Amino acid sequence: MDKFRMRKRFLAENPGAAAWRPSFGAGLALLLLSGCAGAGSGAPNDEGSPRGEPAKPVTLTFYQYSAFLTDEEFQELIAKPVKSKYPHITLELVRDGKGTSPSELVTAGSMPDIVYTGSAGAVTLIELNAVHDLNGPIKKNGLDPGKFDATAVKFIQSYSKRGETYALPFAINFSALYYNKDLFDKFGVPYPTDGMSWDDAIGLAKKLTRTDNGIPYKGLDLDGGFQRLGEQLALPVIDPKTIRASLQTDGWKTAVDMFKRIKEIPGNADGKAAVPAFEQDRSLAMLAGLGARLGELEELHNKGTPLNWDLAAMPTFREAPTNSFGISLFLLMLSSGGKHKDEAFQVVRLLLGEEVQTALNKRGRQTSLQDPKYRESFAGDLKSAQGKNVAAIYKRTPALLPPLTKYDNIAKSELAKAAAKVAAGGSDVNTALREAEDQANKLIAAEAAK
């Protein structure tokens, strides 16, 4: 087959190749052209065995670390689809815990074949050299990275300075404004709308924060606390060049000031955790929350204790008028020491395919695939989401966060203390951020010296 005909065939079979992103594996098209998709070369077939040979049974371990996954989700979204497509592959779930932390598994040389983790968890695994560069498997299998959400792809690229691809996006943890319709009705306040600013949301919160018949009600809180505001502004906590905390900036002052405005509403800072206050106590009117809340609201519905809720697009800063909270991903990675990398990547490719992605999307986990058609079916299988404004999650774009480092949590912890101090009136913003930065740098230096 001449190269012109091979290229024509490749483009016909892979329409996304025209928008293919070179940084996700620049040899993909060339490899497929030169090998004519592996034909006649002894490459593995779709069942993961050399062509003409029956697939041999193989057991792959699947590691859940630093990312939410129920047993039911593992069975329905992962194990069953894999067994249906590849009967010779059996998946065994390994959860993070005592004796199975990433460092313990690396030391024992027993890191599972496939890793399911979150955005921050990936940093730990990369630092431990526990995961495999996926550029080779991506090229070999003809996976088109152009099909994934663009912000997710850019964020994954930030994990490497030399072009490695350490992860692929399984799902996106969206963010939006959840609200309790009963409380708005009770106090005669108009419902939130898409397109609000934080000023607008605070205005509503002031009308809803009160005590009624001895029960205190709060107007607004943040799922994950103060740090979400910094994420929405895509603020770094560590300077990647100096590996020192970078907190005394105009951006962090803006975030802390907004947090103070939310918390200084009389009665809106009672110290209660935001999610239980919204879902269980039902004393919180608005929760700026993450996608995981959808599953919890569905569970309440199925238990016969539904919450009368709805969604609006995330309120925004004028400095970032299109951003929701920072991009948060559920990722798939391969162990660097895995003995069945071909089979493991076949599993990953399946989980990123249309069938599995459609199923998880209907269950309220936002697919990582960027095709707009998935918006129509989002949360379609959730009884509690019927008639809800689920389209609100698409009215904002997750903020593209700066590259993460292993010291981020140190700086974030000091930031949270500083924000709480300012919100409580115990310090001015400039002093609090200066002290937080100084303390964070001392702790970073101590950690680096270990």
C-alpha positions as CSV (number, residue, x, y, z in Angstrom):
1,M,0.0,0.0,0.0
2,D,1.6,3.4,-1.1
3,K,2.0,6.0,1.6
4,F,-0.6,8.3,0.0
5,R,-3.3,5.6,0.1
6,M,-2.2,4.6,3.6
7,R,-2.6,8.2,4.8
8,K,-6.0,8.5,3.1
9,R,-7.2,5.3,4.7
10,F,-5.9,6.4,8.1
11,L,-7.7,9.8,8.0
12,A,-10.9,8.1,6.8
13,E,-10.8,5.7,9.8
14,N,-9.6,8.3,12.3
15,P,-11.5,11.6,11.6
16,G,-10.2,13.2,14.8
17,A,-6.6,12.9,13.5
18,A,-6.8,16.3,11.8
19,A,-7.2,18.0,15.2
20,W,-4.7,15.6,16.9
21,R,-2.4,17.3,19.5
22,P,1.3,16.6,18.9
23,S,2.2,17.0,22.5
24,F,0.2,13.9,23.3
25,G,2.5,11.7,21.2
26,A,3.9,13.2,18.0
27,G,4.5,9.9,16.3
28,L,1.0,8.6,16.3
29,A,0.1,9.2,12.6
30,L,3.6,8.3,11.4
31,L,3.6,5.1,13.3
32,L,0.2,4.1,12.0
33,L,1.2,5.0,8.4
34,S,4.5,3.1,8.5
35,G,2.9,0.0,10.1
36,C,-0.5,0.3,8.3
37,A,-2.2,-0.1,11.7
38,G,0.0,-3.1,12.5
39,A,-1.3,-5.3,9.7
40,G,0.8,-8.3,9.1
41,S,3.3,-7.3,11.8
42,G,2.3,-9.7,14.6
43,A,0.9,-6.8,16.6
44,P,-1.7,-7.6,19.3
45,N,-5.3,-7.9,18.0
46,D,-8.2,-6.3,19.8
47,E,-8.2,-9.2,22.3
48,G,-4.6,-8.4,23.3
49,S,-2.9,-11.5,21.8
50,P,-0.8,-11.9,18.7
51,R,-2.9,-12.3,15.6
52,G,-4.0,-15.8,15.0
53,E,-3.4,-17.0,18.6
54,P,-6.1,-17.4,21.3
55,A,-5.9,-14.9,24.1
56,K,-4.4,-16.2,27.3
57,P,-6.1,-15.6,30.6
58,V,-4.6,-12.7,32.6
59,T,-5.4,-11.0,35.9
60,L,-4.8,-7.3,36.1
61,T,-4.8,-5.4,39.4
62,F,-6.7,-2.0,39.4
63,Y,-5.5,0.5,42.1
64,Q,-7.9,3.1,43.5
65,Y,-5.9,5.9,45.1
66,S,-7.0,9.4,46.0
67,A,-10.1,9.4,43.9
68,F,-13.7,8.4,44.7
69,L,-14.9,5.0,43.4
70,T,-17.6,2.9,44.9
71,D,-17.6,-0.9,44.7
72,E,-20.8,-0.7,42.6
73,E,-19.1,1.8,40.2
74,F,-16.1,-0.4,39.9
75,Q,-18.3,-3.4,38.9
76,E,-20.7,-1.6,36.6
77,L,-18.4,0.9,34.9
78,I,-15.1,-1.0,34.9
79,A,-15.1,-4.7,35.7
80,K,-18.2,-5.8,33.8
81,P,-17.4,-3.8,30.6
82,V,-13.9,-5.2,30.6
83,K,-15.1,-8.8,31.1
84,S,-17.7,-8.4,28.3
85,K,-15.1,-7.1,25.8
86,Y,-12.2,-9.2,27.0
87,P,-13.4,-12.4,28.6
88,H,-9.8,-13.5,29.2
89,I,-9.0,-10.4,31.4
90,T,-10.0,-10.4,35.1
91,L,-9.7,-7.2,37.1
92,E,-8.9,-7.2,40.9
93,L,-9.6,-4.0,42.8
94,V,-6.9,-2.8,45.2
95,R,-7.7,0.1,47.4
96,D,-5.3,2.5,49.0
97,G,-4.9,1.8,52.7
98,K,-2.6,0.3,55.3
99,G,0.0,-1.6,53.5
100,T,-1.2,-0.4,50.1
101,S,-0.1,3.2,50.0
102,P,1.8,4.2,46.9
103,S,5.2,4.3,48.7
104,E,4.6,0.9,50.3
105,L,3.6,-0.6,47.0
106,V,6.6,0.8,45.2
107,T,9.0,-0.4,47.9
108,A,7.5,-3.9,47.7
109,G,7.6,-3.8,43.9
110,S,3.9,-4.6,43.7
111,M,2.3,-1.5,42.2
112,P,-0.9,-2.6,40.5
113,D,-1.2,-2.7,36.7
114,I,-3.7,0.1,36.3
115,V,-4.1,3.1,38.5
116,Y,-7.2,5.2,39.0
117,T,-6.5,8.5,40.8
118,G,-7.2,12.2,41.0
119,S,-5.3,15.2,39.9
120,A,-3.2,15.6,43.0
121,G,-2.7,11.8,43.5
122,A,-1.0,11.7,40.1
123,V,1.7,14.0,41.4
124,T,2.6,11.5,44.2
125,L,2.7,8.6,41.7
126,I,4.9,10.5,39.2
127,E,7.3,11.6,42.0
128,L,7.7,7.9,43.0
129,N,8.4,6.9,39.3
130,A,5.5,4.5,39.8
131,V,3.8,5.1,36.5
132,H,4.5,4.5,32.8
133,D,4.8,7.1,30.0
134,L,1.8,6.4,27.8
135,N,3.1,8.0,24.6
136,G,4.2,4.6,23.3
137,P,0.9,2.8,23.9
138,I,-1.1,5.8,22.6
139,K,0.9,5.6,19.3
140,K,0.7,1.8,19.1
141,N,-3.0,1.7,19.6
142,G,-4.0,4.7,17.6
143,L,-5.8,6.5,20.4
144,D,-6.7,10.0,19.4
145,P,-6.1,12.5,22.2
146,G,-8.1,15.1,20.3
147,K,-11.3,13.5,21.5
148,F,-10.8,14.5,25.1
149,D,-11.7,17.8,26.8
150,A,-9.1,20.4,25.8
151,T,-8.6,21.8,29.4
152,A,-8.1,18.2,30.7
153,V,-5.5,17.5,28.0
154,K,-3.6,20.7,28.8
155,F,-3.7,20.0,32.5
156,I,-2.3,16.5,32.0
157,Q,0.5,17.9,29.9
158,S,1.6,20.0,32.9
159,Y,2.6,16.8,34.7
160,S,5.7,16.6,32.5
161,K,8.4,18.9,31.3
162,R,9.8,16.5,28.6
163,G,6.6,15.5,26.8
164,E,5.7,12.4,28.7
165,T,2.0,11.5,29.0
166,Y,1.5,9.9,32.4
167,A,-2.3,9.8,32.5
168,L,-5.5,9.9,30.4
169,P,-8.7,11.5,31.6
170,F,-11.5,9.1,32.7
171,A,-13.9,11.7,33.9
172,I,-14.2,15.4,35.0
173,N,-15.2,16.5,38.5
174,F,-17.3,19.5,37.5
175,S,-18.5,22.3,39.8
176,A,-21.7,24.3,40.0
177,L,-23.9,26.1,42.5
178,Y,-26.4,23.7,44.2
179,Y,-29.3,25.3,46.0
180,N,-32.1,24.2,48.3
181,K,-35.4,25.3,46.6
182,D,-37.4,24.9,49.8
183,L,-35.3,27.5,51.7
184,F,-35.6,30.0,48.9
185,D,-39.4,29.4,48.9
186,K,-39.6,29.6,52.7
187,F,-38.0,33.0,52.8
188,G,-39.4,34.3,49.5
189,V,-36.0,34.8,47.8
190,P,-35.7,34.4,44.0
191,Y,-33.7,31.3,42.9
192,P,-30.1,31.7,41.7
193,T,-29.7,32.0,38.0
194,D,-26.9,31.1,35.5
195,G,-24.5,34.0,34.9
196,M,-24.3,35.3,38.5
197,S,-21.2,36.9,39.9
198,W,-20.0,36.2,43.5
199,D,-21.4,39.7,44.3
200,D,-24.8,38.4,43.2
201,A,-24.5,35.2,45.2
202,I,-23.5,37.1,48.3
203,G,-26.5,39.4,47.9
204,L,-28.8,36.3,47.9
205,A,-26.9,34.8,50.8
206,K,-27.5,37.9,52.9
207,K,-31.3,37.5,52.4
208,L,-31.2,33.8,53.4
209,T,-28.9,33.8,56.4
210,R,-31.1,34.1,59.5
211,T,-32.6,32.3,62.4
212,D,-36.1,31.1,62.1
213,N,-38.1,29.3,64.8
214,G,-34.8,28.8,66.7
215,I,-33.1,27.2,63.7
216,P,-30.1,29.0,62.2
217,Y,-29.9,29.0,58.4
218,K,-26.8,29.9,56.3
219,G,-27.0,31.4,52.8
220,L,-23.7,30.2,51.1
221,D,-20.7,28.0,51.7
222,L,-18.0,26.4,49.7
223,D,-17.5,22.6,49.1
224,G,-13.8,22.3,49.9
225,G,-13.4,25.6,51.6
226,F,-11.4,28.7,50.8
227,Q,-9.0,27.1,48.4
228,R,-11.7,26.7,45.8
229,L,-11.7,30.5,45.2
230,G,-8.0,30.4,44.5
231,E,-8.5,27.6,42.1
232,Q,-11.2,29.5,40.3
233,L,-8.7,32.3,39.7
234,A,-6.1,29.6,38.6
235,L,-3.6,30.9,41.3
236,P,-0.4,29.0,42.0
237,V,0.7,28.3,45.5
238,I,4.2,27.3,44.6
239,D,6.6,29.1,42.2
240,P,7.7,26.2,39.9
241,K,11.1,27.8,39.3
242,T,12.1,28.4,42.9
243,I,9.9,25.8,44.6
244,R,8.9,28.4,47.2
245,A,5.5,29.4,48.3
246,S,4.0,32.3,46.3
247,L,1.2,33.7,48.4
248,Q,1.7,37.5,48.6
249,T,0.0,38.2,45.3
250,D,-2.9,40.4,44.2
251,G,-4.7,37.2,43.1
252,W,-4.6,35.6,46.6
253,K,-5.6,39.0,48.1
254,T,-8.7,38.9,45.9
255,A,-9.5,35.4,46.9
256,V,-9.1,36.0,50.6
257,D,-11.2,39.2,50.4
258,M,-14.0,37.4,48.7
259,F,-13.9,34.6,51.3
260,K,-14.1,37.2,54.1
261,R,-17.1,38.8,52.4
262,I,-18.9,35.4,52.4
263,K,-18.0,34.5,56.0
264,E,-18.6,38.0,57.5
265,I,-22.3,37.8,56.7
266,P,-23.8,37.6,60.2
267,G,-24.6,34.0,61.0
268,N,-22.9,32.6,57.9
269,A,-19.8,31.4,59.6
270,D,-20.9,28.7,62.1
271,G,-18.0,26.3,61.5
272,K,-20.3,23.5,60.3
273,A,-19.1,21.4,57.3
274,A,-20.7,22.6,54.1
275,V,-21.8,19.4,52.6
276,P,-23.6,17.9,55.6
277,A,-25.2,21.2,56.3
278,F,-26.6,21.2,52.7
279,E,-27.6,17.5,52.4
280,Q,-28.4,16.3,55.9
281,D,-29.2,19.3,58.1
282,R,-30.7,21.2,55.1
283,S,-29.8,24.4,56.8
284,L,-27.6,25.7,54.0
285,A,-29.3,27.4,51.1
286,M,-26.5,27.4,48.5
287,L,-23.5,25.1,48.1
288,A,-20.8,26.0,45.6
289,G,-20.0,22.3,45.1
290,L,-18.4,19.5,43.1
291,G,-19.8,16.8,40.9
292,A,-19.7,14.1,43.6
293,R,-22.7,15.7,45.2
294,L,-24.9,14.5,42.4
295,G,-24.4,10.9,43.5
296,E,-25.2,11.7,47.1
297,L,-28.4,13.5,46.1
298,E,-29.4,10.5,44.1
299,E,-28.8,8.3,47.1
300,L,-31.0,10.5,49.3
301,H,-33.7,10.3,46.6
302,N,-33.5,6.5,46.5
303,K,-33.7,6.3,50.3
304,G,-37.0,8.2,50.2
305,T,-35.5,11.4,51.8
306,P,-35.1,13.6,48.7
307,L,-33.8,17.1,48.8
308,N,-35.7,19.7,46.7
309,W,-32.6,21.0,44.9
310,D,-31.5,22.5,41.6
311,L,-28.4,23.8,39.9
312,A,-27.1,27.1,38.6
313,A,-23.8,27.9,36.9
314,M,-20.9,28.7,39.3
315,P,-20.8,32.4,40.4
316,T,-17.6,34.1,39.0
317,F,-15.0,36.7,39.7
318,R,-14.9,39.6,37.3
319,E,-11.2,38.8,36.9
320,A,-12.2,35.3,35.5
321,P,-15.8,35.6,34.2
322,T,-15.9,32.2,32.5
323,N,-14.2,30.0,35.1
324,S,-15.8,27.5,37.5
325,F,-13.6,25.9,40.1
326,G,-10.2,24.5,39.1
327,I,-10.0,21.5,36.8
328,S,-10.3,18.3,38.8
329,L,-9.9,15.0,37.0
330,F,-10.3,11.3,37.6
331,L,-7.3,9.8,35.8
332,L,-6.1,6.4,34.5
333,M,-2.4,5.5,34.6
334,L,-0.3,2.4,34.0
335,S,2.2,1.0,36.5
336,S,5.8,1.4,35.3
337,G,6.6,-2.1,36.6
338,G,3.5,-3.8,35.2
339,K,4.1,-7.1,33.4
340,H,1.0,-6.8,31.2
341,K,1.2,-3.3,29.8
342,D,-0.4,-4.3,26.5
343,E,-3.5,-5.8,28.1
344,A,-3.6,-3.0,30.7
345,F,-3.7,-0.4,28.0
346,Q,-6.4,-2.3,26.1
347,V,-8.5,-1.9,29.3
348,V,-7.7,1.8,29.5
349,R,-8.7,2.3,25.9
350,L,-12.0,0.5,26.5
351,L,-12.8,2.6,29.5
352,L,-12.2,5.8,27.5
353,G,-14.4,4.5,24.7
354,E,-17.9,5.6,23.8
355,E,-19.8,2.8,25.5
356,V,-18.3,3.3,29.0
357,Q,-18.1,7.0,28.7
358,T,-21.8,7.2,27.8
359,A,-22.7,5.0,30.8
360,L,-20.7,7.1,33.3
361,N,-22.0,10.3,31.8
362,K,-25.6,9.2,32.2
363,R,-24.8,8.4,35.9
364,G,-23.8,12.0,36.6
365,R,-20.0,11.6,36.1
366,Q,-19.1,14.1,33.4
367,T,-17.4,12.4,30.5
368,S,-13.8,13.4,29.5
369,L,-14.9,13.2,25.9
370,Q,-15.5,16.7,24.4
371,D,-18.1,15.8,21.8
372,P,-21.2,18.0,22.6
373,K,-23.6,15.1,22.1
374,Y,-22.8,13.9,25.6
375,R,-24.3,17.0,27.1
376,E,-27.8,15.8,26.1
377,S,-27.5,12.6,28.1
378,F,-25.7,13.9,31.1
379,A,-27.2,12.6,34.4
380,G,-30.0,11.0,32.3
381,D,-30.1,7.9,34.5
382,L,-30.4,9.8,37.8
383,K,-34.0,10.0,39.0
384,S,-33.2,12.9,41.3
385,A,-31.8,15.0,38.4
386,Q,-34.9,14.8,36.2
387,G,-36.1,18.3,35.4
388,K,-33.0,19.9,37.0
389,N,-30.8,22.5,35.3
390,V,-27.9,20.1,34.7
391,A,-27.0,22.2,31.6
392,A,-25.6,24.7,34.2
393,I,-22.3,22.7,34.4
394,Y,-21.6,23.6,30.8
395,K,-22.0,27.3,31.3
396,R,-18.6,27.6,32.8
397,T,-15.2,26.2,32.0
398,P,-13.0,24.6,34.7
399,A,-10.1,26.8,35.4
400,L,-6.8,25.5,34.1
401,L,-4.6,25.2,37.2
402,P,-0.9,25.8,37.3
403,P,1.4,22.7,37.4
404,L,1.0,20.9,40.7
405,T,3.9,20.1,43.0
406,K,4.4,17.8,45.9
407,Y,4.6,20.8,48.2
408,D,1.3,22.3,47.2
409,N,-0.5,20.9,50.3
410,I,1.9,22.6,52.6
411,A,1.3,26.0,51.1
412,K,-2.5,25.4,50.9
413,S,-2.7,24.5,54.6
414,E,-1.0,27.8,55.6
415,L,-3.2,29.7,53.2
416,A,-6.4,28.2,54.7
417,K,-5.2,29.3,58.2
418,A,-4.5,32.8,56.9
419,A,-7.9,33.1,55.2
420,A,-9.7,31.9,58.3
421,K,-7.8,34.4,60.4
422,V,-8.7,37.3,58.0
423,A,-12.4,36.2,57.8
424,A,-12.6,36.1,61.6
425,G,-11.2,39.6,61.9
426,G,-8.0,38.4,63.5
427,S,-5.6,39.9,60.9
428,D,-5.4,42.0,57.8
429,V,-4.9,40.3,54.4
430,N,-1.4,41.5,53.8
431,T,-0.1,40.4,57.2
432,A,-1.8,37.1,57.0
433,L,-0.5,36.2,53.6
434,R,3.1,37.3,54.5
435,E,3.0,35.1,57.6
436,A,1.5,32.2,55.7
437,E,4.2,32.4,53.0
438,D,7.0,32.6,55.5
439,Q,5.7,29.6,57.4
440,A,5.1,27.6,54.3
441,N,8.6,28.2,53.1
442,K,10.0,27.0,56.4
443,L,8.0,23.8,56.2
444,I,8.9,23.3,52.5
445,A,12.6,23.6,53.3
446,A,12.3,21.1,56.2
447,E,10.4,18.7,53.9
448,A,13.0,19.0,51.1
449,A,15.8,18.3,53.6
450,K,14.4,14.9,54.6
